[in-house]
Amino acid sequence: MEPVFYVMAILGCGDLQDQCQQARIEPARYTSAAQCQAAMAQVLPRHMDLSFPTIAATCQRQGMQMARTETTKRGS
């Protein structure tokens, strides 16, 4: 089973940070959302070459995720 990890999506947005679209994915993988968010201040300056008024980032969960199903026992 593939582990769950987080990647940072670099977003290009309009002037008011509306109408954002994903422009890139940072190649680094993070083991937690908190670790990903903590890296944003260091990572965002590397993407200022994008042609958008505002550059933002968001952390996205990646990897295999298993759905949990509930089963009920039937009485005989």
C-alpha contacts under 8 A as a table, 3 or more apart, distances in Angstrom:
res1	aa1	res2	aa2	distance
1	M	64	M	6.90
2	E	63	G	5.96
2	E	64	M	5.40
3	P	63	G	5.83
3	P	64	M	6.35
4	V	31	T	7.52
4	V	61	R	6.95
4	V	62	Q	5.79
4	V	63	G	4.55
4	V	64	M	6.11
4	V	65	Q	6.98
5	F	29	R	6.32
5	F	30	Y	5.69
5	F	31	T	5.02
5	F	32	S	6.58
5	F	61	R	5.91
5	F	62	Q	5.37
5	F	63	G	6.14
6	Y	29	R	5.69
6	Y	30	Y	4.92
6	Y	31	T	6.19
6	Y	32	S	6.23
6	Y	33	A	6.20
6	Y	36	C	6.68
6	Y	59	C	6.21
6	Y	60	Q	5.40
6	Y	61	R	4.56
6	Y	62	Q	5.64
7	V	25	I	7.00
7	V	26	E	6.62
7	V	27	P	7.39
7	V	28	A	6.54
7	V	29	R	5.19
7	V	30	Y	6.28
7	V	36	C	7.01
7	V	59	C	5.64
7	V	60	Q	5.41
7	V	61	R	6.62
7	V	62	Q	6.96
8	M	25	I	5.87
8	M	26	E	5.37
8	M	27	P	7.99
8	M	28	A	7.66
8	M	29	R	7.87
8	M	36	C	6.66
8	M	40	M	7.96
8	M	57	A	6.42
8	M	58	T	5.67
8	M	59	C	4.55
8	M	60	Q	6.24
9	A	22	Q	6.43
9	A	23	A	7.55
9	A	24	R	5.95
9	A	25	I	4.52
9	A	26	E	6.26
9	A	57	A	5.51
9	A	58	T	5.34
9	A	59	C	6.13
9	A	60	Q	6.88
10	I	22	Q	5.93
10	I	23	A	5.70
10	I	24	R	5.06
10	I	25	I	5.85
10	I	26	E	6.99
10	I	44	L	7.67
10	I	47	H	7.65
10	I	55	I	7.12
10	I	56	A	5.98
10	I	57	A	4.54
10	I	58	T	6.77
11	L	20	C	5.99
11	L	21	Q	5.38
11	L	22	Q	4.45
11	L	23	A	5.29
11	L	24	R	7.05
11	L	55	I	5.71
11	L	56	A	5.02
11	L	57	A	5.48
11	L	58	T	7.58
12	G	20	C	5.43
12	G	21	Q	5.48
12	G	22	Q	6.35
12	G	23	A	5.97
12	G	50	L	7.26
12	G	51	S	7.69
12	G	52	F	5.33
12	G	53	P	7.54
12	G	54	T	6.05
12	G	55	I	4.89
12	G	56	A	6.48
13	C	16	L	7.56
13	C	17	Q	4.99
13	C	18	D	5.79
13	C	19	Q	5.73
13	C	20	C	4.04
13	C	21	Q	6.45
13	C	52	F	5.98
13	C	53	P	6.45
13	C	54	T	5.05
13	C	55	I	6.08
13	C	56	A	7.26
14	G	17	Q	5.16
14	G	18	D	5.32
14	G	19	Q	5.93
14	G	20	C	6.62
14	G	52	F	6.65
14	G	53	P	5.68
14	G	54	T	6.07
15	D	18	D	7.13
15	D	53	P	5.37
15	D	54	T	6.01
16	L	54	T	7.86
17	Q	20	C	6.53
17	Q	54	T	6.35
22	Q	25	I	7.88
23	A	50	L	8.00
29	R	36	C	7.97
30	Y	33	A	7.23
30	Y	35	Q	6.12
30	Y	36	C	5.56
31	T	35	Q	6.86
31	T	36	C	7.82
32	S	35	Q	5.23
32	S	36	C	6.41
33	A	36	C	5.05
33	A	37	Q	6.14
33	A	59	C	6.45
33	A	60	Q	7.89
33	A	61	R	7.79
34	A	37	Q	5.12
34	A	38	A	6.09
35	Q	38	A	5.15
35	Q	39	A	6.48
36	C	39	A	5.32
36	C	40	M	6.77
36	C	59	C	6.21
37	Q	40	M	5.38
37	Q	58	T	7.70
37	Q	59	C	6.70
38	A	41	A	7.03
39	A	42	Q	5.52
39	A	43	V	6.21
40	M	43	V	5.04
40	M	44	L	5.82
40	M	57	A	6.99
41	A	44	L	5.87
41	A	45	P	7.46
42	Q	45	P	6.62
42	Q	46	R	7.95
43	V	46	R	5.73
43	V	47	H	7.43
44	L	47	H	5.51
44	L	48	M	7.05
44	L	55	I	7.49
44	L	56	A	7.20
44	L	57	A	7.22
45	P	48	M	5.58
46	R	49	D	7.64
47	H	50	L	6.18
47	H	55	I	7.62
48	M	55	I	6.94
50	L	55	I	7.64
52	F	55	I	6.58
